[in-house]
Each structure stands twice: as C-alpha cells, then as structure tokens.
Amino acid sequence: MSRTASELAHLFRALKAPAAARALPVLAERAREQQWSYERFAEALLSTEVSSRDSHGGESRIKQARFPARKTLEEFDFTFQRSVKKTVVEHLGQLDFLHARENVILLGPPGTGKTHCETSEPCRPGRLRGWRWRWRI
C-alpha cells in the first residue's frame, strides 16, 4: 500500500466513512477517465457515504429503540379492532406531533393495538431520518 493510500485509509477511518473508502478506487478511476472537476469527484464520493448512512442509519435507530416487534400501519387490522379510529391513526401517521414537539399517549386495555401503532412509524424506511426513538413501557 502506498503512503498516500495508507493516509487516505487512515482519514476515512478517522471520519468513520467506510462507504466512501470502498468507493474511492472506482470513483477515482472514473474521475480520471471522464476528467471530472474536483468538486464533481468530492460530490460523488460524499454522496456515496451519505446514501450508505441513510440506508443503514434507519436500521441502527430501530435497533437502538428496542421495539418489541416491527409493524406498519398498513398491517393494522381496523376491522378486528373497531374501537380504534382509522382517521385518528392515519393523522398520527403524518407525524405532525413530532414537528410541533408534542407528546402522544396511547391508553387502553391490552390487545387494542397501542404497541402496533407506537412502533409502526419509526419502522417505515426513510420516515424518521435523524429522529431517535426509545421504546419504554
């Protein structure tokens, strides 16, 4: 490994950018062939890392939240649980309460779908980019 390559490897590790490190050889070769500007090369390299983080970030946030199960609102059986109003659940699914920095408390007896509704939105891909959740009983 050349000195420059080892320095780059060190920098990628320090920045915690493994996807960019993996993409570097291919992108560098393409940049040379197509005579990219420095800005275009940097954009391609950084986009690779951001895409990787977006796809893996949601997974790690779901694991950190320690949800008891993965559910979606589309799976919720409103015909089985008639006491739950579909319009209210769909409105909560818009996540307006997050942007307004408000709390939502779901109360009811066992088997009414509280856990299903609580854990469904964070499990949707890309829905809660950057938001952290924690499951608590």
Buried (B, 14 or more C-beta within 10 A) or exposed (E): EEEEEEEBEEEBEEEEBEBBBBBBEEBBEEBEEEEBEEEEBEEBBBBBBBEBBEEEBBEEBBEEBEBEEEBEBEEBEBEEBEEBEEEEBEEBBEBEEEEEEEEEEBEEEEEBBBBBBBBBBBBBEEEBEEEEBEBEE
